[in-house]
Amino acid sequence: MKKIIFCFLLLLGCATRQDLIGLEQHIVNLHERVSRLEKTHVKDLEKRVKKLETTIKTLNAISSRQVDLLVQIDSLQTALNELNGKVEETTYQLEILKENLNKDIENLNNQMKDLQKRINDQISRLEKIEKRLKIIEREKQIKRGKTEKQLYQEGLAYARKGKLKEAIKVFNQFLKLYPKSNLAGNAQFWLGECYYSQKKYEEAILAYQRVIKNYPKSPKLPPALFKQAKAFLKLGDKETARILFEQLIRKYPKAEEAKWAKNELIKLASPELSTQ
């Protein structure tokens, strides 16, 4: 290139040596600038290439992740579809079970109603039979010449003679035949007395309780309360006995048994007296 420029200047015939030196220097400077530009441009291109490569790698990684995510999402969707199918199947089965259960419950209810009706019919029949038996028993007693009062006196006579089994039998018979008699409360009380004398304290407590519950206007109610408390004492239940004694004193303060109950409470309060 230098030779071409030099020849060109010679042909023109107007260039000096100084001009040639300056021109050469200018050309050198141009070469250096071009070289620097080339280096800078190359470095810039290299950087851009590296950046592009990094971007491509990142995009590839993202793309790969997206593919993995899409695969996972597809797998999850498949599993969800299967689960929905199972839920639908289970719901259907539950509906069938519920329907069958409702039918079974309805059938059981119908059977229970039928059974209850049959039981009620049987109870009604038994009540009629029992009522008829009572009438027959009364008729037998009348034929034997025993009135209501005579049957009670028979049981009382057995009890006073110590024939407790016979007395219990007669009093039970009396209560069965004449549950609404004016003497029924007395008969129930003496039934308790017979059990008490046999040391069957639990049976005695129940017998006295029937006096209290079934015959609240009976004159035997205060003594029934007192003897019930005594029966509890015999069983070692001092607390229940104390409550019953206090109840007797509160409800029937003028009864003879109330005085006895006060003495019993004094004994319970004093360990020495209670052991005597």
Summary of the structure (lengths in Angstrom):
residues: 276
radius of gyration: 59.9
end to end distance: 152.0
largest distance: 185.3
contacts: 714
relative contact order: 0.03
helix: 87%
strand: 0%
